[in-house]
């Protein structure tokens, strides 16, 4: 089993910054990519950013230039978020891929006030 625990969410004003972190425990051997997804009320969960064990990154167009993903795969993954806007309000989920199977954290709320 793989356990993921997110931290760092909260309430921030528009234009502010937050840093999310995700710690991985359990059977981490075989995890080759991690990422962050988010789900706003009434919307589907969407990809925010991913990072591979080789350091390759991928971002949603809506966050390019504002968010940066980093980490020590497979142990931790972070998401630094700058210039937040109310459209970034969502529950943010940490994700890990292990041999084709996805594992999820419980989510952390990010709320951006205007």
C-alpha positions in Angstrom: 0.0 0.0 0.0 1.0 3.6 -0.6 -0.1 6.4 1.6 0.0 10.1 0.6 -0.6 13.0 3.0 -0.9 16.5 1.8 -0.3 19.7 3.8 -0.1 23.4 3.2 -3.5 24.4 2.0 -5.4 27.3 3.4 -7.0 30.7 2.7 -5.1 33.3 0.8 -6.0 36.6 -1.0 -5.8 36.9 -4.7 -2.2 37.5 -5.8 -0.8 35.6 -2.9 1.2 32.4 -2.7 0.9 29.0 -1.1 3.1 25.9 -1.0 1.6 22.5 -0.9 3.6 19.4 0.2 2.9 15.7 -0.1 4.7 13.0 1.9 4.6 9.4 0.7 4.9 6.4 2.9 4.4 2.7 2.7 5.5 0.6 -0.3 7.0 3.4 -2.4 9.2 1.2 -4.5 8.0 1.4 -8.1 6.5 4.9 -8.0 7.8 6.6 -11.1 5.7 9.7 -11.3 3.8 12.0 -9.0 1.6 15.0 -9.4 -1.1 17.4 -8.2 -4.7 17.5 -9.3 -7.5 19.7 -8.2 -11.3 19.6 -8.0 -13.5 22.7 -7.7 -17.1 22.4 -6.5 -19.3 21.1 -9.2 -16.4 20.3 -11.5 -14.4 17.3 -12.5 -10.9 16.6 -11.1 -8.3 18.1 -13.3 -4.5 17.8 -13.7 -2.5 20.7 -12.3 1.1 19.4 -12.7 3.1 16.2 -12.8 6.7 15.3 -12.4 8.5 12.1 -13.3 11.3 10.3 -11.4 13.6 11.7 -14.1 12.5 15.2 -13.4 10.3 15.8 -16.4 7.5 18.2 -15.6 4.1 18.9 -17.1 1.6 21.7 -16.3 -1.9 22.6 -17.1 -2.1 25.7 -19.3 -4.0 27.5 -16.6 -1.1 27.3 -14.2 1.9 27.6 -16.4 4.2 30.4 -15.2 2.5 30.6 -11.8 2.9 27.1 -10.3 6.1 25.0 -9.9 6.2 21.3 -9.1 9.2 19.8 -7.4 10.1 16.9 -5.2 12.2 14.0 -4.3 10.4 11.2 -6.1 9.1 8.9 -4.7 9.2 10.4 -1.2 7.9 13.9 -1.5 6.3 16.2 -4.0 5.7 19.9 -3.6 3.6 22.5 -5.5 4.7 26.2 -5.2 1.8 28.4 -6.2 2.3 32.1 -7.0 -0.1 34.8 -8.1 -3.2 32.8 -7.1 -6.6 33.8 -8.3 -10.1 32.8 -7.2 -10.3 30.3 -10.1 -7.6 28.3 -8.3 -9.9 27.6 -5.4 -10.3 23.9 -5.1 -9.4 20.8 -3.2 -5.9 19.8 -4.2 -5.0 16.1 -4.4 -1.5 14.5 -4.4 -1.2 11.6 -6.8 1.4 8.9 -7.3 1.7 6.4 -10.1 3.1 2.9 -9.3 3.2 0.3 -12.0 0.2 1.8 -13.7 -1.9 2.2 -10.6 -2.8 5.6 -9.2 -2.8 6.4 -5.5 -4.4 9.5 -4.0 -4.1 11.6 -0.9 -7.1 12.8 1.0 -6.8 16.4 -0.4 -6.2 19.8 1.0 -8.4 22.8 0.5 -7.0 25.9 -1.2 -9.3 29.0 -1.1 -8.4 32.2 -2.8 -10.4 35.3 -1.9 -10.9 38.2 -4.3 
